[in-house]
Amino acid sequence: QKIPRPPNSFMIYRREKATNHAGLIAAELSTKLAKAWRNETPETRAHYARLAEQAKAEHTLRYPTYKFTPARR
């Protein structure tokens, strides 16, 4: 079974904000939230960066042997 990658700060932001935009197609949602992400304050982005670091630490504890290996094309 494939081990998922730890989420980055934008993915955590997207997951939290997606609940406010029910009914949008995934591509439209990502476009809208990407624009919102670029306009966020540095403090907000730093908050999500901290959450991403916590998620990465939890991921490391759960999957200690995980190593990202991109799929070859």
Predicted model as a PDB file, atoms N, CA, C, CB and O in Angstrom, pLDDT in the B-factor column:
MODEL        1                                                                  
ATOM      1  N   GLN A   1       0.840  -1.176   0.000  1.00 82.00           N  
ATOM      2  CA  GLN A   1       0.000   0.000   0.000  1.00 82.00           C  
ATOM      3  C   GLN A   1       0.892   1.249   0.000  1.00 82.00           C  
ATOM      4  CB  GLN A   1      -0.960  -0.007   1.223  1.00 82.00           C  
ATOM      5  O   GLN A   1       1.915   1.297   0.683  1.00 82.00           O  
ATOM      6  N   LYS A   2       0.484   2.248  -0.775  1.00 86.00           N  
ATOM      7  CA  LYS A   2       1.264   3.466  -0.910  1.00 86.00           C  
ATOM      8  C   LYS A   2       1.077   4.367   0.307  1.00 86.00           C  
ATOM      9  CB  LYS A   2       0.873   4.209  -2.188  1.00 86.00           C  
ATOM     10  O   LYS A   2      -0.050   4.588   0.752  1.00 86.00           O  
ATOM     11  N   ILE A   3       2.161   4.877   0.834  1.00 91.00           N  
ATOM     12  CA  ILE A   3       2.114   5.795   1.966  1.00 91.00           C  
ATOM     13  C   ILE A   3       1.874   7.199   1.420  1.00 91.00           C  
ATOM     14  CB  ILE A   3       3.435   5.732   2.812  1.00 91.00           C  
ATOM     15  O   ILE A   3       2.585   7.627   0.511  1.00 91.00           O  
ATOM     16  N   PRO A   4       0.890   7.925   1.950  1.00 92.00           N  
ATOM     17  CA  PRO A   4       0.629   9.282   1.446  1.00 92.00           C  
ATOM     18  C   PRO A   4       1.725  10.257   1.880  1.00 92.00           C  
ATOM     19  CB  PRO A   4      -0.740   9.781   1.940  1.00 92.00           C  
ATOM     20  O   PRO A   4       2.373  10.072   2.910  1.00 92.00           O  
ATOM     21  N   ARG A   5       1.912  11.295   1.072  1.00 94.00           N  
ATOM     22  CA  ARG A   5       2.868  12.336   1.433  1.00 94.00           C  
ATOM     23  C   ARG A   5       2.275  13.191   2.551  1.00 94.00           C  
ATOM     24  CB  ARG A   5       3.232  13.213   0.198  1.00 94.00           C  
ATOM     25  O   ARG A   5       1.054  13.303   2.651  1.00 94.00           O  
ATOM     26  N   PRO A   6       3.110  13.793   3.390  1.00 96.00           N  
ATOM     27  CA  PRO A   6       2.574  14.701   4.410  1.00 96.00           C  
ATOM     28  C   PRO A   6       2.043  15.967   3.730  1.00 96.00           C  
ATOM     29  CB  PRO A   6       3.670  15.061   5.470  1.00 96.00           C  
ATOM     30  O   PRO A   6       2.628  16.430   2.751  1.00 96.00           O  
ATOM     31  N   PRO A   7       0.953  16.526   4.231  1.00 97.00           N  
ATOM     32  CA  PRO A   7       0.382  17.715   3.579  1.00 97.00           C  
ATOM     33  C   PRO A   7       1.251  18.949   3.787  1.00 97.00           C  
ATOM     34  CB  PRO A   7      -1.024  17.984   4.110  1.00 97.00           C  
ATOM     35  O   PRO A   7       1.848  19.131   4.848  1.00 97.00           O  
ATOM     36  N   ASN A   8       1.315  19.797   2.756  1.00 97.00           N  
ATOM     37  CA  ASN A   8       2.031  21.066   2.908  1.00 97.00           C  
ATOM     38  C   ASN A   8       1.052  22.126   3.430  1.00 97.00           C  
ATOM     39  CB  ASN A   8       2.674  21.518   1.546  1.00 97.00           C  
ATOM     40  O   ASN A   8      -0.126  21.840   3.644  1.00 97.00           O  
ATOM     41  N   SER A   9       1.541  23.325   3.627  1.00 97.00           N  
ATOM     42  CA  SER A   9       0.715  24.360   4.245  1.00 97.00           C  
ATOM     43  C   SER A   9      -0.507  24.707   3.388  1.00 97.00           C  
ATOM     44  CB  SER A   9       1.547  25.612   4.490  1.00 97.00           C  
ATOM     45  O   SER A   9      -1.588  24.933   3.932  1.00 97.00           O  
ATOM     46  N   PHE A  10      -0.358  24.753   2.066  1.00 96.00           N  
ATOM     47  CA  PHE A  10      -1.509  25.070   1.219  1.00 96.00           C  
ATOM     48  C   PHE A  10      -2.560  23.964   1.271  1.00 96.00           C  
ATOM     49  CB  PHE A  10      -1.057  25.294  -0.227  1.00 96.00           C  
ATOM     50  O   PHE A  10      -3.756  24.256   1.277  1.00 96.00           O  
ATOM     51  N   MET A  11      -2.142  22.724   1.309  1.00 96.00           N  
ATOM     52  CA  MET A  11      -3.109  21.626   1.342  1.00 96.00           C  
ATOM     53  C   MET A  11      -3.924  21.654   2.637  1.00 96.00           C  
ATOM     54  CB  MET A  11      -2.388  20.273   1.196  1.00 96.00           C  
ATOM     55  O   MET A  11      -5.117  21.352   2.626  1.00 96.00           O  
ATOM     56  N   ILE A  12      -3.293  22.009   3.736  1.00 97.00           N  
ATOM     57  CA  ILE A  12      -4.017  22.129   5.004  1.00 97.00           C  
ATOM     58  C   ILE A  12      -4.986  23.309   4.928  1.00 97.00           C  
ATOM     59  CB  ILE A  12      -3.026  22.308   6.194  1.00 97.00           C  
ATOM     60  O   ILE A  12      -6.126  23.206   5.381  1.00 97.00           O  
ATOM     61  N   TYR A  13      -4.536  24.428   4.356  1.00 96.00           N  
ATOM     62  CA  TYR A  13      -5.392  25.609   4.159  1.00 96.00           C  
ATOM     63  C   TYR A  13      -6.584  25.246   3.285  1.00 96.00           C  
ATOM     64  CB  TYR A  13      -4.590  26.774   3.519  1.00 96.00           C  
ATOM     65  O   TYR A  13      -7.718  25.603   3.602  1.00 96.00           O  
ATOM     66  N   ARG A  14      -6.335  24.538   2.187  1.00 95.00           N  
ATOM     67  CA  ARG A  14      -7.396  24.162   1.252  1.00 95.00           C  
ATOM     68  C   ARG A  14      -8.424  23.260   1.938  1.00 95.00           C  
ATOM     69  CB  ARG A  14      -6.802  23.451   0.017  1.00 95.00           C  
ATOM     70  O   ARG A  14      -9.628  23.440   1.755  1.00 95.00           O  
ATOM     71  N   ARG A  15      -7.951  22.292   2.726  1.00 94.00           N  
ATOM     72  CA  ARG A  15      -8.857  21.375   3.415  1.00 94.00           C  
ATOM     73  C   ARG A  15      -9.772  22.139   4.374  1.00 94.00           C  
ATOM     74  CB  ARG A  15      -8.057  20.302   4.181  1.00 94.00           C  
ATOM     75  O   ARG A  15     -10.969  21.859   4.449  1.00 94.00           O  
ATOM     76  N   GLU A  16      -9.207  23.107   5.107  1.00 93.00           N  
ATOM     77  CA  GLU A  16     -10.012  23.880   6.057  1.00 93.00           C  
ATOM     78  C   GLU A  16     -11.020  24.785   5.359  1.00 93.00           C  
ATOM     79  CB  GLU A  16      -9.109  24.716   6.944  1.00 93.00           C  
ATOM     80  O   GLU A  16     -12.166  24.888   5.795  1.00 93.00           O  
ATOM     81  N   LYS A  17     -10.602  25.437   4.282  1.00 93.00           N  
ATOM     82  CA  LYS A  17     -11.458  26.412   3.608  1.00 93.00           C  
ATOM     83  C   LYS A  17     -12.462  25.763   2.664  1.00 93.00           C  
ATOM     84  CB  LYS A  17     -10.610  27.394   2.842  1.00 93.00           C  
ATOM     85  O   LYS A  17     -13.459  26.397   2.318  1.00 93.00           O  
ATOM     86  N   ALA A  18     -12.240  24.536   2.241  1.00 91.00           N  
ATOM     87  CA  ALA A  18     -13.124  23.878   1.275  1.00 91.00           C  
ATOM     88  C   ALA A  18     -14.534  23.695   1.820  1.00 91.00           C  
ATOM     89  CB  ALA A  18     -12.550  22.530   0.880  1.00 91.00           C  
ATOM     90  O   ALA A  18     -15.492  23.663   1.046  1.00 91.00           O  
ATOM     91  N   THR A  19     -14.678  23.576   3.116  1.00 87.00           N  
ATOM     92  CA  THR A  19     -16.007  23.371   3.694  1.00 87.00           C  
ATOM     93  C   THR A  19     -16.901  24.590   3.496  1.00 87.00           C  
ATOM     94  CB  THR A  19     -15.892  23.049   5.180  1.00 87.00           C  
ATOM     95  O   THR A  19     -18.125  24.465   3.522  1.00 87.00           O  
ATOM     96  N   ASN A  20     -16.307  25.769   3.298  1.00 87.00           N  
ATOM     97  CA  ASN A  20     -17.077  26.995   3.094  1.00 87.00           C  
ATOM     98  C   ASN A  20     -17.531  27.163   1.649  1.00 87.00           C  
ATOM     99  CB  ASN A  20     -16.257  28.195   3.510  1.00 87.00           C  
ATOM    100  O   ASN A  20     -18.321  28.059   1.352  1.00 87.00           O  
ATOM    101  N   HIS A  21     -17.043  26.311   0.745  1.00 84.00           N  
ATOM    102  CA  HIS A  21     -17.334  26.453  -0.680  1.00 84.00           C  
ATOM    103  C   HIS A  21     -17.954  25.177  -1.235  1.00 84.00           C  
ATOM    104  CB  HIS A  21     -16.060  26.803  -1.457  1.00 84.00           C  
ATOM    105  O   HIS A  21     -17.535  24.689  -2.285  1.00 84.00           O  
ATOM    106  N   ALA A  22     -18.929  24.645  -0.551  1.00 82.00           N  
ATOM    107  CA  ALA A  22     -19.568  23.406  -1.005  1.00 82.00           C  
ATOM    108  C   ALA A  22     -20.245  23.632  -2.354  1.00 82.00           C  
ATOM    109  CB  ALA A  22     -20.598  22.904   0.038  1.00 82.00           C  
ATOM    110  O   ALA A  22     -20.814  24.694  -2.608  1.00 82.00           O  
ATOM    111  N   GLY A  23     -20.176  22.623  -3.208  1.00 86.00           N  
ATOM    112  CA  GLY A  23     -20.830  22.692  -4.500  1.00 86.00           C  
ATOM    113  C   GLY A  23     -19.936  23.089  -5.649  1.00 86.00           C  
ATOM    114  O   GLY A  23     -20.341  22.975  -6.806  1.00 86.00           O  
ATOM    115  N   LEU A  24     -18.729  23.552  -5.368  1.00 87.00           N  
ATOM    116  CA  LEU A  24     -17.810  23.914  -6.448  1.00 87.00           C  
ATOM    117  C   LEU A  24     -17.078  22.678  -6.970  1.00 87.00           C  
ATOM    118  CB  LEU A  24     -16.795  24.970  -5.963  1.00 87.00           C  
ATOM    119  O   LEU A  24     -16.809  21.735  -6.225  1.00 87.00           O  
ATOM    120  N   ILE A  25     -16.767  22.704  -8.252  1.00 91.00           N  
ATOM    121  CA  ILE A  25     -15.940  21.647  -8.846  1.00 91.00           C  
ATOM    122  C   ILE A  25     -14.537  21.796  -8.265  1.00 91.00           C  
ATOM    123  CB  ILE A  25     -15.923  21.733 -10.434  1.00 91.00           C  
ATOM    124  O   ILE A  25     -14.111  22.910  -7.960  1.00 91.00           O  
ATOM    125  N   ALA A  26     -13.820  20.695  -8.110  1.00 91.00           N  
ATOM    126  CA  ALA A  26     -12.504  20.704  -7.471  1.00 91.00           C  
ATOM    127  C   ALA A  26     -11.546  21.691  -8.139  1.00 91.00           C  
ATOM    128  CB  ALA A  26     -11.904  19.305  -7.499  1.00 91.00           C  
ATOM    129  O   ALA A  26     -10.810  22.393  -7.445  1.00 91.00           O  
ATOM    130  N   ALA A  27     -11.541  21.757  -9.455  1.00 93.00           N  
ATOM    131  CA  ALA A  27     -10.637  22.668 -10.158  1.00 93.00           C  
ATOM    132  C   ALA A  27     -10.979  24.127  -9.847  1.00 93.00           C  
ATOM    133  CB  ALA A  27     -10.701  22.421 -11.675  1.00 93.00           C  
ATOM    134  O   ALA A  27     -10.087  24.946  -9.626  1.00 93.00           O  
ATOM    135  N   GLU A  28     -12.276  24.445  -9.831  1.00 93.00           N  
ATOM    136  CA  GLU A  28     -12.697  25.811  -9.516  1.00 93.00           C  
ATOM    137  C   GLU A  28     -12.354  26.162  -8.072  1.00 93.00           C  
ATOM    138  CB  GLU A  28     -14.208  25.979  -9.759  1.00 93.00           C  
ATOM    139  O   GLU A  28     -11.915  27.273  -7.774  1.00 93.00           O  
ATOM    140  N   LEU A  29     -12.560  25.203  -7.193  1.00 93.00           N  
ATOM    141  CA  LEU A  29     -12.247  25.406  -5.781  1.00 93.00           C  
ATOM    142  C   LEU A  29     -10.763  25.685  -5.594  1.00 93.00           C  
ATOM    143  CB  LEU A  29     -12.664  24.184  -4.956  1.00 93.00           C  
ATOM    144  O   LEU A  29     -10.390  26.618  -4.884  1.00 93.00           O  
ATOM    145  N   SER A  30      -9.916  24.880  -6.227  1.00 92.00           N  
ATOM    146  CA  SER A  30      -8.474  25.072  -6.094  1.00 92.00           C  
ATOM    147  C   SER A  30      -8.040  26.418  -6.648  1.00 92.00           C  
ATOM    148  CB  SER A  30      -7.723  23.953  -6.803  1.00 92.00           C  
ATOM    149  O   SER A  30      -7.192  27.085  -6.054  1.00 92.00           O  
ATOM    150  N   THR A  31      -8.605  26.828  -7.774  1.00 94.00           N  
ATOM    151  CA  THR A  31      -8.260  28.122  -8.363  1.00 94.00           C  
ATOM    152  C   THR A  31      -8.644  29.257  -7.427  1.00 94.00           C  
ATOM    153  CB  THR A  31      -8.952  28.299  -9.722  1.00 94.00           C  
ATOM    154  O   THR A  31      -7.858  30.174  -7.189  1.00 94.00           O  
ATOM    155  N   LYS A  32      -9.853  29.188  -6.901  1.00 94.00           N  
ATOM    156  CA  LYS A  32     -10.344  30.228  -6.000  1.00 94.00           C  
ATOM    157  C   LYS A  32      -9.506  30.300  -4.722  1.00 94.00           C  
ATOM    158  CB  LYS A  32     -11.813  29.974  -5.650  1.00 94.00           C  
ATOM    159  O   LYS A  32      -9.140  31.384  -4.266  1.00 94.00           O  
ATOM    160  N   LEU A  33      -9.210  29.135  -4.155  1.00 95.00           N  
ATOM    161  CA  LEU A  33      -8.436  29.116  -2.910  1.00 95.00           C  
ATOM    162  C   LEU A  33      -6.978  29.466  -3.133  1.00 95.00           C  
ATOM    163  CB  LEU A  33      -8.533  27.759  -2.257  1.00 95.00           C  
ATOM    164  O   LEU A  33      -6.333  30.002  -2.232  1.00 95.00           O  
ATOM    165  N   ALA A  34      -6.442  29.177  -4.313  1.00 96.00           N  
ATOM    166  CA  ALA A  34      -5.057  29.558  -4.614  1.00 96.00           C  
ATOM    167  C   ALA A  34      -4.924  31.081  -4.643  1.00 96.00           C  
ATOM    168  CB  ALA A  34      -4.601  28.949  -5.968  1.00 96.00           C  
ATOM    169  O   ALA A  34      -3.944  31.633  -4.144  1.00 96.00           O  
ATOM    170  N   LYS A  35      -5.910  31.753  -5.228  1.00 96.00           N  
ATOM    171  CA  LYS A  35      -5.901  33.226  -5.233  1.00 96.00           C  
ATOM    172  C   LYS A  35      -6.007  33.758  -3.810  1.00 96.00           C  
ATOM    173  CB  LYS A  35      -7.062  33.782  -6.099  1.00 96.00           C  
ATOM    174  O   LYS A  35      -5.306  34.700  -3.439  1.00 96.00           O  
ATOM    175  N   ALA A  36      -6.886  33.152  -3.012  1.00 96.00           N  
ATOM    176  CA  ALA A  36      -7.047  33.580  -1.623  1.00 96.00           C  
ATOM    177  C   ALA A  36      -5.753  33.349  -0.836  1.00 96.00           C  
ATOM    178  CB  ALA A  36      -8.222  32.825  -0.957  1.00 96.00           C  
ATOM    179  O   ALA A  36      -5.372  34.172  -0.003  1.00 96.00           O  
ATOM    180  N   TRP A  37      -5.079  32.224  -1.104  1.00 97.00           N  
ATOM    181  CA  TRP A  37      -3.828  31.886  -0.419  1.00 97.00           C  
ATOM    182  C   TRP A  37      -2.758  32.934  -0.708  1.00 97.00           C  
ATOM    183  CB  TRP A  37      -3.334  30.489  -0.849  1.00 97.00           C  
ATOM    184  O   TRP A  37      -2.028  33.351   0.191  1.00 97.00           O  
ATOM    185  N   ARG A  38      -2.670  33.355  -1.966  1.00 97.00           N  
ATOM    186  CA  ARG A  38      -1.663  34.351  -2.343  1.00 97.00           C  
ATOM    187  C   ARG A  38      -1.927  35.700  -1.677  1.00 97.00           C  
ATOM    188  CB  ARG A  38      -1.632  34.521  -3.863  1.00 97.00           C  
ATOM    189  O   ARG A  38      -0.999  36.485  -1.480  1.00 97.00           O  
ATOM    190  N   ASN A  39      -3.187  35.974  -1.329  1.00 97.00           N  
ATOM    191  CA  ASN A  39      -3.540  37.246  -0.688  1.00 97.00           C  
ATOM    192  C   ASN A  39      -3.566  37.173   0.832  1.00 97.00           C  
ATOM    193  CB  ASN A  39      -4.880  37.706  -1.181  1.00 97.00           C  
ATOM    194  O   ASN A  39      -3.842  38.178   1.488  1.00 97.00           O  
ATOM    195  N   GLU A  40      -3.289  36.022   1.398  1.00 97.00           N  
ATOM    196  CA  GLU A  40      -3.290  35.887   2.861  1.00 97.00           C  
ATOM    197  C   GLU A  40      -2.122  36.665   3.468  1.00 97.00           C  
ATOM    198  CB  GLU A  40      -3.211  34.394   3.271  1.00 97.00           C  
ATOM    199  O   GLU A  40      -1.101  36.899   2.822  1.00 97.00           O  
ATOM    200  N   THR A  41      -2.305  37.053   4.717  1.00 97.00           N  
ATOM    201  CA  THR A  41      -1.248  37.779   5.422  1.00 97.00           C  
ATOM    202  C   THR A  41      -0.098  36.823   5.745  1.00 97.00           C  
ATOM    203  CB  THR A  41      -1.799  38.433   6.723  1.00 97.00           C  
ATOM    204  O   THR A  41      -0.300  35.612   5.837  1.00 97.00           O  
ATOM    205  N   PRO A  42       1.102  37.367   5.915  1.00 97.00           N  
ATOM    206  CA  PRO A  42       2.233  36.511   6.295  1.00 97.00           C  
ATOM    207  C   PRO A  42       1.983  35.747   7.604  1.00 97.00           C  
ATOM    208  CB  PRO A  42       3.496  37.355   6.430  1.00 97.00           C  
ATOM    209  O   PRO A  42       2.466  34.628   7.775  1.00 97.00           O  
ATOM    210  N   GLU A  43       1.231  36.357   8.520  1.00 97.00           N  
ATOM    211  CA  GLU A  43       0.940  35.696   9.791  1.00 97.00           C  
ATOM    212  C   GLU A  43       0.074  34.457   9.567  1.00 97.00           C  
ATOM    213  CB  GLU A  43       0.238  36.671  10.757  1.00 97.00           C  
ATOM    214  O   GLU A  43       0.306  33.412  10.175  1.00 97.00           O  
ATOM    215  N   THR A  44      -0.916  34.580   8.698  1.00 97.00           N  
ATOM    216  CA  THR A  44      -1.784  33.445   8.395  1.00 97.00           C  
ATOM    217  C   THR A  44      -0.995  32.338   7.710  1.00 97.00           C  
ATOM    218  CB  THR A  44      -2.961  33.885   7.512  1.00 97.00           C  
ATOM    219  O   THR A  44      -1.149  31.161   8.036  1.00 97.00           O  
ATOM    220  N   ARG A  45      -0.149  32.724   6.756  1.00 97.00           N  
ATOM    221  CA  ARG A  45       0.655  31.729   6.051  1.00 97.00           C  
ATOM    222  C   ARG A  45       1.629  31.046   7.008  1.00 97.00           C  
ATOM    223  CB  ARG A  45       1.421  32.381   4.889  1.00 97.00           C  
ATOM    224  O   ARG A  45       1.889  29.849   6.887  1.00 97.00           O  
ATOM    225  N   ALA A  46       2.166  31.810   7.957  1.00 98.00           N  
ATOM    226  CA  ALA A  46       3.074  31.230   8.952  1.00 98.00           C  
ATOM    227  C   ALA A  46       2.326  30.240   9.849  1.00 98.00           C  
ATOM    228  CB  ALA A  46       3.722  32.343   9.808  1.00 98.00           C  
ATOM    229  O   ALA A  46       2.874  29.208  10.238  1.00 98.00           O  
ATOM    230  N   HIS A  47       1.070  30.563  10.171  1.00 98.00           N  
ATOM    231  CA  HIS A  47       0.250  29.655  10.977  1.00 98.00           C  
ATOM    232  C   HIS A  47       0.112  28.304  10.270  1.00 98.00           C  
ATOM    233  CB  HIS A  47      -1.149  30.272  11.245  1.00 98.00           C  
ATOM    234  O   HIS A  47       0.296  27.255  10.887  1.00 98.00           O  
ATOM    235  N   TYR A  48      -0.212  28.335   8.977  1.00 98.00           N  
ATOM    236  CA  TYR A  48      -0.370  27.095   8.225  1.00 98.00           C  
ATOM    237  C   TYR A  48       0.967  26.395   8.008  1.00 98.00           C  
ATOM    238  CB  TYR A  48      -1.033  27.374   6.883  1.00 98.00           C  
ATOM    239  O   TYR A  48       1.010  25.170   7.890  1.00 98.00           O  
ATOM    240  N   ALA A  49       2.054  27.153   7.956  1.00 98.00           N  
ATOM    241  CA  ALA A  49       3.378  26.536   7.857  1.00 98.00           C  
ATOM    242  C   ALA A  49       3.685  25.751   9.135  1.00 98.00           C  
ATOM    243  CB  ALA A  49       4.467  27.614   7.606  1.00 98.00           C  
ATOM    244  O   ALA A  49       4.264  24.665   9.084  1.00 98.00           O  
ATOM    245  N   ARG A  50       3.290  26.316  10.280  1.00 98.00           N  
ATOM    246  CA  ARG A  50       3.484  25.600  11.552  1.00 98.00           C  
ATOM    247  C   ARG A  50       2.637  24.325  11.582  1.00 98.00           C  
ATOM    248  CB  ARG A  50       3.120  26.513  12.755  1.00 98.00           C  
ATOM    249  O   ARG A  50       3.098  23.277  12.035  1.00 98.00           O  
ATOM    250  N   LEU A  51       1.397  24.423  11.098  1.00 98.00           N  
ATOM    251  CA  LEU A  51       0.540  23.233  11.055  1.00 98.00           C  
ATOM    252  C   LEU A  51       1.143  22.167  10.140  1.00 98.00           C  
ATOM    253  CB  LEU A  51      -0.879  23.606  10.575  1.00 98.00           C  
ATOM    254  O   LEU A  51       1.065  20.974  10.436  1.00 98.00           O  
ATOM    255  N   ALA A  52       1.742  22.598   9.035  1.00 98.00           N  
ATOM    256  CA  ALA A  52       2.379  21.652   8.117  1.00 98.00           C  
ATOM    257  C   ALA A  52       3.589  20.987   8.770  1.00 98.00           C  
ATOM    258  CB  ALA A  52       2.801  22.363   6.822  1.00 98.00           C  
ATOM    259  O   ALA A  52       3.825  19.795   8.570  1.00 98.00           O  
ATOM    260  N   GLU A  53       4.354  21.748   9.545  1.00 98.00           N  
ATOM    261  CA  GLU A  53       5.498  21.162  10.250  1.00 98.00           C  
ATOM    262  C   GLU A  53       5.029  20.128  11.275  1.00 98.00           C  
ATOM    263  CB  GLU A  53       6.325  22.264  10.947  1.00 98.00           C  
ATOM    264  O   GLU A  53       5.658  19.082  11.437  1.00 98.00           O  
ATOM    265  N   GLN A  54       3.924  20.421  11.964  1.00 98.00           N  
ATOM    266  CA  GLN A  54       3.370  19.466  12.918  1.00 98.00           C  
ATOM    267  C   GLN A  54       2.907  18.204  12.197  1.00 98.00           C  
ATOM    268  CB  GLN A  54       2.204  20.095  13.700  1.00 98.00           C  
ATOM    269  O   GLN A  54       3.143  17.090  12.668  1.00 98.00           O  
ATOM    270  N   ALA A  55       2.250  18.383  11.057  1.00 97.00           N  
ATOM    271  CA  ALA A  55       1.775  17.237  10.277  1.00 97.00           C  
ATOM    272  C   ALA A  55       2.956  16.406   9.790  1.00 97.00           C  
ATOM    273  CB  ALA A  55       0.920  17.705   9.079  1.00 97.00           C  
ATOM    274  O   ALA A  55       2.889  15.177   9.767  1.00 97.00           O  
ATOM    275  N   LYS A  56       4.032  17.076   9.403  1.00 97.00           N  
ATOM    276  CA  LYS A  56       5.226  16.353   8.944  1.00 97.00           C  
ATOM    277  C   LYS A  56       5.847  15.556  10.089  1.00 97.00           C  
ATOM    278  CB  LYS A  56       6.263  17.337   8.356  1.00 97.00           C  
ATOM    279  O   LYS A  56       6.291  14.425   9.892  1.00 97.00           O  
ATOM    280  N   ALA A  57       5.877  16.146  11.285  1.00 97.00           N  
ATOM    281  CA  ALA A  57       6.434  15.443  12.440  1.00 97.00           C  
ATOM    282  C   ALA A  57       5.590  14.216  12.783  1.00 97.00           C  
ATOM    283  CB  ALA A  57       6.519  16.386  13.655  1.00 97.00           C  
ATOM    284  O   ALA A  57       6.130  13.148  13.075  1.00 97.00           O  
ATOM    285  N   GLU A  58       4.263  14.372  12.745  1.00 97.00           N  
ATOM    286  CA  GLU A  58       3.375  13.230  13.013  1.00 97.00           C  
ATOM    287  C   GLU A  58       3.541  12.153  11.941  1.00 97.00           C  
ATOM    288  CB  GLU A  58       1.899  13.692  13.078  1.00 97.00           C  
ATOM    289  O   GLU A  58       3.513  10.959  12.236  1.00 97.00           O  
ATOM    290  N   HIS A  59       3.713  12.586  10.709  1.00 97.00           N  
ATOM    291  CA  HIS A  59       3.910  11.655   9.591  1.00 97.00           C  
ATOM    292  C   HIS A  59       5.205  10.867   9.784  1.00 97.00           C  
ATOM    293  CB  HIS A  59       3.941  12.419   8.239  1.00 97.00           C  
ATOM    294  O   HIS A  59       5.251   9.661   9.538  1.00 97.00           O  
ATOM    295  N   THR A  60       6.250  11.556  10.224  1.00 96.00           N  
ATOM    296  CA  THR A  60       7.542  10.896  10.458  1.00 96.00           C  
ATOM    297  C   THR A  60       7.426   9.851  11.566  1.00 96.00           C  
ATOM    298  CB  THR A  60       8.622  11.937  10.822  1.00 96.00           C  
ATOM    299  O   THR A  60       8.024   8.780  11.474  1.00 96.00           O  
ATOM    300  N   LEU A  61       6.665  10.157  12.601  1.00 97.00           N  
ATOM    301  CA  LEU A  61       6.472   9.186  13.684  1.00 97.00           C  
ATOM    302  C   LEU A  61       5.662   7.983  13.205  1.00 97.00           C  
ATOM    303  CB  LEU A  61       5.770   9.849  14.881  1.00 97.00           C  
ATOM    304  O   LEU A  61       5.945   6.844  13.575  1.00 97.00           O  
ATOM    305  N   ARG A  62       4.652   8.251  12.377  1.00 96.00           N  
ATOM    306  CA  ARG A  62       3.787   7.171  11.903  1.00 96.00           C  
ATOM    307  C   ARG A  62       4.454   6.306  10.839  1.00 96.00           C  
ATOM    308  CB  ARG A  62       2.504   7.745  11.353  1.00 96.00           C  
ATOM    309  O   ARG A  62       4.253   5.092  10.799  1.00 96.00           O  
ATOM    310  N   TYR A  63       5.249   6.937   9.978  1.00 95.00           N  
ATOM    311  CA  TYR A  63       5.924   6.221   8.886  1.00 95.00           C  
ATOM    312  C   TYR A  63       7.427   6.530   8.937  1.00 95.00           C  
ATOM    313  CB  TYR A  63       5.319   6.622   7.489  1.00 95.00           C  
ATOM    314  O   TYR A  63       7.922   7.308   8.122  1.00 95.00           O  
ATOM    315  N   PRO A  64       8.146   5.935   9.874  1.00 94.00           N  
ATOM    316  CA  PRO A  64       9.563   6.297  10.051  1.00 94.00           C  
ATOM    317  C   PRO A  64      10.459   5.950   8.855  1.00 94.00           C  
ATOM    318  CB  PRO A  64      10.101   5.610  11.275  1.00 94.00           C  
ATOM    319  O   PRO A  64      11.517   6.555   8.685  1.00 94.00           O  
ATOM    320  N   THR A  65      10.053   4.997   8.041  1.00 92.00           N  
ATOM    321  CA  THR A  65      10.903   4.607   6.921  1.00 92.00           C  
ATOM    322  C   THR A  65      10.495   5.286   5.612  1.00 92.00           C  
ATOM    323  CB  THR A  65      10.866   3.104   6.748  1.00 92.00           C  
ATOM    324  O   THR A  65      11.050   4.975   4.558  1.00 92.00           O  
ATOM    325  N   TYR A  66       9.531   6.212   5.669  1.00 93.00           N  
ATOM    326  CA  TYR A  66       9.028   6.866   4.457  1.00 93.00           C  
ATOM    327  C   TYR A  66      10.113   7.702   3.805  1.00 93.00           C  
ATOM    328  CB  TYR A  66       7.813   7.743   4.779  1.00 93.00           C  
ATOM    329  O   TYR A  66      10.834   8.446   4.470  1.00 93.00           O  
ATOM    330  N   LYS A  67      10.214   7.565   2.492  1.00 92.00           N  
ATOM    331  CA  LYS A  67      11.102   8.401   1.703  1.00 92.00           C  
ATOM    332  C   LYS A  67      10.368   8.710   0.415  1.00 92.00           C  
ATOM    333  CB  LYS A  67      12.489   7.704   1.433  1.00 92.00           C  
ATOM    334  O   LYS A  67       9.917   7.800  -0.282  1.00 92.00           O  
ATOM    335  N   PHE A  68      10.243  10.001   0.090  1.00 90.00           N  
ATOM    336  CA  PHE A  68       9.527  10.393  -1.116  1.00 90.00           C  
ATOM    337  C   PHE A  68      10.310   9.945  -2.345  1.00 90.00           C  
ATOM    338  CB  PHE A  68       9.292  11.921  -1.144  1.00 90.00           C  
ATOM    339  O   PHE A  68      11.480  10.286  -2.517  1.00 90.00           O  
ATOM    340  N   THR A  69       9.641   9.182  -3.186  1.00 88.00           N  
ATOM    341  CA  THR A  69      10.237   8.769  -4.447  1.00 88.00           C  
ATOM    342  C   THR A  69       9.227   9.049  -5.565  1.00 88.00           C  
ATOM    343  CB  THR A  69      10.647   7.252  -4.415  1.00 88.00           C  
ATOM    344  O   THR A  69       8.243   8.324  -5.711  1.00 88.00           O  
ATOM    345  N   PRO A  70       9.473  10.096  -6.348  1.00 87.00           N  
ATOM    346  CA  PRO A  70       8.530  10.424  -7.412  1.00 87.00           C  
ATOM    347  C   PRO A  70       8.433   9.314  -8.433  1.00 87.00           C  
ATOM    348  CB  PRO A  70       8.929  11.712  -8.093  1.00 87.00           C  
ATOM    349  O   PRO A  70       9.412   8.620  -8.710  1.00 87.00           O  
ATOM    350  N   ALA A  71       7.253   9.151  -8.989  1.00 83.00           N  
ATOM    351  CA  ALA A  71       7.030   8.112 -10.000  1.00 83.00           C  
ATOM    352  C   ALA A  71       7.754   8.498 -11.294  1.00 83.00           C  
ATOM    353  CB  ALA A  71       5.500   7.910 -10.263  1.00 83.00           C  
ATOM    354  O   ALA A  71       7.736   9.659 -11.703  1.00 83.00           O  
ATOM    355  N   ARG A  72       8.370   7.543 -11.911  1.00 86.00           N  
ATOM    356  CA  ARG A  72       9.039   7.786 -13.186  1.00 86.00           C  
ATOM    357  C   ARG A  72       8.007   7.779 -14.301  1.00 86.00           C  
ATOM    358  CB  ARG A  72      10.140   6.726 -13.450  1.00 86.00           C  
ATOM    359  O   ARG A  72       7.037   7.023 -14.260  1.00 86.00           O  
ATOM    360  N   ARG A  73       8.221   8.601 -15.263  1.00 83.00           N  
ATOM    361  CA  ARG A  73       7.291   8.674 -16.397  1.00 83.00           C  
ATOM    362  C   ARG A  73       7.814   7.886 -17.561  1.00 83.00           C  
ATOM    363  CB  ARG A  73       7.050  10.116 -16.817  1.00 83.00           C  
ATOM    364  O   ARG A  73       7.168   7.829 -18.607  1.00 83.00           O  
TER     365      ARG A  73                                                      
ENDMDL                                                                          
END                                                                             
